Amino acid sequence: MFDEKSIQDSNVTEIADRHLPADHPALPSEKTGILLANLGTPDGYDYWSMRRYLNEFLSDRRVIDYSPWIWQPLLQLVILTKRPFSSGAAYKSIWNEEQGESPLMTITKAQTEKLRTALEERYGDQVLVDFCMRYGNPSTKSKVRIMAERGCRRILFFPLYPQYAGATTATANDQFFRALMEEKWQPPVRTVPAYFARPSYIDALAKSVETAYGALDAKPDVLVCSYHGVPQRYLMEGDPYHCQCQKTTRLLKERLGWDDSDIVTTFQSRFGPEEWLKPYTVEEVARLAENGKKRIAVIAPAFSADCIETLEEINEEIRESFEEAGGEHFTYIPCLNDSDAHIAALAEAVEDNLKGWLD
């Protein structure tokens, strides 16, 4: 269903096309691009695929902000000679062999397809929906180029991180803006802000918890909300990530109608020697077991799609820490992935941010 404004815009385009000189390059019909972005994935779990991916990821100054004079020799000569083997083994344990890709890629494709269907039902052929990765393929640069070639005269960029962090949302935006620097005809753009407190997102999280708990014989003693960690000093330097994670947990607790003792916030994936946000998930689940909490569930609200940090780290390393400390029943609650409630929440966020462009 096209509104009056879109019909007027279409008429303007048609009139402009009629006045183009005969030798003018053909112009595609104007569209609005919606470009989803996630962290990224290696092309394979072999040594060189892993090394390329880790080199790009760990060379990002938003991720590792140490001086390159110190960090790059350590990265190139030490870390990248060993880490691709261990990371490759971890990826191999979760790899989607049928599709020849990581679970993050499989899920992101499914999310994009469902969101495309939802938005095309609303906006018709006025929109072009696609996805890119900050690291690896498909690159942000390649997808911005495709959108420009296909007539996207406006682009809404959507980093799929519920909570803002410099190492996730900001670096995705940086890469998007770098890609725009190479465009001759640079379109107006918008970026979707963090959606950590959006009621539809909180409701989708709550429904996933309720569904998981409903399938269990007994309710877990505690729900552990495990967020990806960042160095503690990032909080001191003004990054809002820690506060937004805490608010997500609080809103989820309130939506579920639980007491404070039913839910806890923790942080995982610590890297390097400095102090990161605490409590660390791997230590907290062991402490819970030692204190008599024999049944726990773990959810990862900072991840829009299951990936190496959830499928391997939570479901293997963190599970082992809990069980070795005496825990008996460990339940991992999958990310929202391409669930209907999640897609509806993402579509709502897109529609809100398209206002004034497409109404």
C-alpha positions in Angstrom: 0.0 0.0 0.0 1.6 3.3 -1.1 0.8 6.5 0.6 0.4 9.9 -1.1 3.9 11.0 -0.4 5.5 7.9 -2.0 3.3 8.2 -5.1 4.5 11.9 -5.4 8.1 10.9 -5.0 7.6 8.2 -7.7 6.1 10.8 -10.1 9.0 13.1 -9.5 11.4 10.3 -10.4 9.5 9.5 -13.5 9.5 13.2 -14.6 13.2 13.5 -13.9 13.9 10.4 -15.9 12.1 11.8 -18.9 14.3 14.8 -19.0 17.6 12.8 -18.9 19.8 13.1 -22.1 19.9 10.0 -24.2 23.5 9.2 -23.3 22.8 9.5 -19.5 23.5 6.3 -17.5 20.3 4.4 -16.7 19.0 5.1 -13.2 17.3 2.4 -11.1 14.1 3.2 -9.3 14.7 4.9 -6.0 14.6 2.8 -2.8 15.4 3.0 0.8 18.0 0.5 2.0 17.8 -1.2 5.4 21.2 -2.7 6.1 21.5 -5.0 9.1 25.0 -5.5 10.6 26.4 -8.2 12.9 29.9 -8.9 14.2 31.1 -11.3 11.6 32.3 -14.8 11.1 35.3 -16.5 9.5 34.8 -18.1 6.1 35.9 -21.5 7.5 37.6 -23.0 10.6 40.9 -23.8 8.9 44.0 -22.0 10.0 44.2 -19.3 7.3 40.5 -18.4 7.4 40.7 -18.1 11.1 43.9 -16.0 11.0 42.4 -13.6 8.4 39.3 -13.1 10.5 41.1 -12.8 13.9 43.6 -10.4 12.4 40.8 -8.1 11.1 38.9 -8.3 14.4 41.9 -8.0 16.8 43.4 -5.1 14.8 40.3 -2.9 15.3 41.3 -0.1 17.6 37.7 -0.1 19.0 38.2 -3.7 20.2 41.9 -3.5 21.3 42.9 0.1 22.0 46.5 -0.5 23.0 49.2 1.3 21.1 49.8 -0.4 17.7 53.5 -0.2 18.4 53.0 -2.6 21.3 50.0 -4.5 20.2 50.7 -5.4 16.6 54.0 -7.2 17.1 52.4 -9.2 19.9 49.3 -9.9 17.7 51.2 -10.9 14.5 54.1 -12.8 16.1 52.5 -14.5 19.0 48.7 -14.5 19.1 48.0 -15.2 15.5 50.5 -18.1 15.4 48.5 -20.0 18.0 45.0 -18.6 18.4 43.7 -19.7 14.9 44.2 -23.3 16.0 42.2 -23.1 19.2 39.6 -20.8 17.8 39.3 -23.0 14.7 38.6 -26.0 16.9 35.9 -24.1 18.8 34.3 -23.1 15.5 34.5 -26.6 14.2 32.5 -27.9 17.2 29.5 -25.7 16.2 30.0 -25.3 12.4 26.9 -25.7 10.2 28.5 -28.3 7.9 25.4 -28.7 5.8 25.5 -25.0 4.8 29.3 -24.7 5.0 29.0 -21.7 7.3 29.0 -20.6 11.0 25.7 -20.6 12.9 25.9 -16.8 13.1 25.8 -16.6 9.3 22.9 -19.1 9.0 20.9 -17.2 11.6 21.6 -13.8 10.2 20.4 -14.9 6.8 17.2 -16.2 8.3 16.7 -13.0 10.3 17.2 -10.9 7.2 14.8 -13.0 5.1 12.1 -12.7 7.7 12.6 -9.0 8.3 12.6 -8.5 4.5 9.2 -10.2 4.2 7.8 -8.2 7.1 9.0 -4.8 5.7 8.0 -5.5 2.1 4.5 -6.3 3.4 4.5 -2.8 4.9 6.4 -0.8 2.3 6.4 -2.9 -0.9 9.2 -2.4 -3.3 10.2 0.9 -1.7 12.7 -0.9 0.5 15.8 -3.1 0.0 16.7 -5.2 3.0 20.1 -6.8 3.3 22.8 -7.6 5.8 26.6 -7.2 6.3 29.3 -8.2 8.7 31.7 -5.9 10.5 34.5 -8.5 10.1 34.7 -11.0 7.3 32.1 -11.5 4.6 29.9 -10.1 3.3 31.7 -6.9 4.1 29.9 -3.6 4.9 31.7 -1.9 2.0 30.4 -4.5 -0.5 26.8 -4.2 0.7 26.8 -0.4 0.7 28.1 -0.5 -2.9 25.3 -3.0 -3.9 22.7 -0.8 -2.3 23.9 2.3 -4.1 24.0 0.4 -7.5 20.4 -0.7 -6.9 19.0 2.8 -6.3 19.1 3.2 -2.6 19.0 7.0 -2.1 18.7 6.6 1.6 20.1 3.9 3.9 19.1 3.0 7.4 22.0 1.1 9.1 21.0 -1.2 11.9 23.8 -2.7 14.1 22.2 -5.8 15.7 23.4 -5.1 19.2 20.7 -4.4 21.8 23.1 -2.6 24.1 25.5 0.1 22.8 29.2 -0.5 23.2 32.1 1.2 21.5 33.6 -2.2 20.6 30.3 -3.3 18.8 27.8 -0.7 17.8 30.4 2.1 17.3 32.8 0.1 15.2 30.0 -1.2 13.0 29.0 2.5 12.4 32.6 3.4 11.8 32.9 0.9 9.0 29.6 2.0 7.5 30.7 5.6 7.4 34.1 4.5 5.9 32.2 2.7 3.1 30.2 5.8 2.4 33.4 7.8 2.0 34.0 5.9 -1.3 30.6 6.6 -2.8 30.4 9.2 -5.5 26.7 9.8 -4.8 26.5 9.6 -1.0 23.0 8.9 0.2 21.5 10.4 3.4 21.8 7.9 6.2 20.5 7.1 9.6 21.7 4.6 12.2 19.3 2.7 14.5 20.2 3.3 18.2 20.5 0.6 20.9 17.2 -1.1 21.7 18.0 -2.5 25.1 15.0 -1.0 26.8 12.4 -1.3 23.9 9.4 -3.0 25.4 9.0 -5.4 22.4 12.6 -6.6 22.9 12.1 -7.1 26.6 8.9 -8.9 25.9 10.6 -11.2 23.4 13.3 -12.0 25.9 10.7 -12.7 28.6 8.7 -15.0 26.3 11.9 -17.0 25.5 12.5 -17.5 29.2 8.9 -18.5 29.8 9.0 -21.0 27.0 12.3 -22.5 28.2 11.1 -22.7 31.8 7.8 -24.2 30.7 9.7 -27.1 29.2 11.6 -28.0 32.3 10.6 -30.4 35.1 11.6 -27.8 37.8 12.2 -24.1 37.8 15.9 -23.1 37.9 17.1 -21.5 41.1 18.6 -18.5 39.3 18.5 -17.1 35.8 22.0 -15.8 34.8 21.9 -13.0 32.2 25.4 -13.3 30.7 26.5 -10.3 28.6 29.7 -10.1 26.6 32.3 -8.3 28.7 34.5 -5.2 28.0 37.3 -3.8 30.1 36.2 -2.1 33.3 38.0 1.1 32.2 35.6 1.5 29.3 32.9 2.2 31.8 35.1 4.8 33.5 35.7 6.4 30.1 32.0 6.9 29.4 30.9 3.8 27.5 27.2 3.2 28.5 27.3 -0.6 27.9 27.4 -1.7 31.5 24.5 0.5 32.5 22.4 -0.6 29.6 23.1 -4.3 30.4 22.0 -3.7 34.0 18.8 -2.0 32.8 18.0 -4.8 30.4 18.2 -7.3 33.3 16.1 -5.1 35.5 13.4 -4.7 32.9 13.4 -8.4 32.2 13.0 -9.1 35.9 10.1 -6.7 36.2 8.4 -8.1 33.0 8.7 -11.6 34.5 7.4 -10.5 37.9 10.4 -11.9 39.7 12.4 -11.1 42.8 16.0 -9.8 42.7 17.2 -13.2 43.9 15.8 -14.9 40.9 18.1 -13.2 38.4 21.7 -12.0 38.2 23.8 -10.1 35.7 27.3 -11.4 34.7 29.9 -10.8 32.0 31.8 -13.3 29.8 34.5 -13.6 27.2 37.3 -11.9 29.1 40.4 -11.3 27.1 43.8 -10.0 28.1 45.4 -9.2 31.5 43.3 -6.1 32.6 40.2 -6.1 34.8 36.9 -6.5 32.9 33.3 -5.9 34.0 32.4 -8.2 36.9 31.1 -10.6 38.0 32.7 -12.9 35.4 30.1 -15.5 34.3 32.5 -18.5 34.5 33.3 -17.7 38.1 29.8 -16.7 39.1 28.1 -19.9 38.0 30.7 -21.9 40.0 29.9 -19.7 43.1 26.2 -20.2 42.6 26.7 -24.0 42.6 29.0 -23.9 45.7 26.3 -21.9 47.5 23.6 -24.5 46.8 22.1 -23.3 43.6 22.0 -26.6 41.8 19.7 -25.6 39.0 20.5 -22.5 36.8 19.5 -21.2 33.4 21.7 -18.9 31.3 20.5 -16.4 28.7 22.7 -14.0 26.6 20.6 -10.8 26.1 23.5 -8.9 24.4 23.6 -11.3 21.4 20.9 -11.0 18.7 22.0 -14.4 17.3 23.7 -17.5 18.6 27.4 -17.6 17.9 30.7 -18.9 19.1 30.3 -17.0 22.4 26.9 -18.7 23.2 27.0 -22.1 21.5 30.6 -22.9 22.5 31.6 -20.7 25.4 28.3 -20.7 27.4 27.1 -24.2 26.5 30.5 -25.8 27.0 33.1 -23.8 29.1 30.6 -22.1 31.4 28.5 -25.2 31.7 31.6 -27.2 32.7 32.5 -24.6 35.4 29.0 -24.9 36.9 29.0 -28.7 36.9 32.6 -29.0 38.2 31.5 -26.8 41.2 28.6 -29.2 42.0 25.9 -27.8 39.8 23.4 -30.4 38.6 21.0 -28.9 36.1 22.3 -26.4 33.5 19.9 -24.9 30.9 21.1 -22.6 28.1 18.2 -20.5 26.7 19.0 -19.7 23.0 19.3 -16.2 21.7 16.2 -14.6 20.1 17.6 -15.5 16.7 14.8 -15.5 14.0 11.9 -16.0 16.4 8.7 -14.2 15.5 8.8 -12.0 18.6 12.3 -10.9 17.8 11.6 -10.2 14.1 8.6 -8.2 15.2 10.7 -6.2 17.6 13.4 -5.5 14.9 10.7 -4.5 12.4 9.2 -2.1 15.0 12.6 -0.5 15.5 13.1 -0.1 11.7 9.7 1.4 11.2 10.2 3.9 14.0 13.5 5.0 12.5 12.1 5.2 9.0 9.6 7.9 10.0 9.9 11.0 7.9 11.4 8.9 5.1 8.7 6.3 4.7 5.5 6.6 6.8 
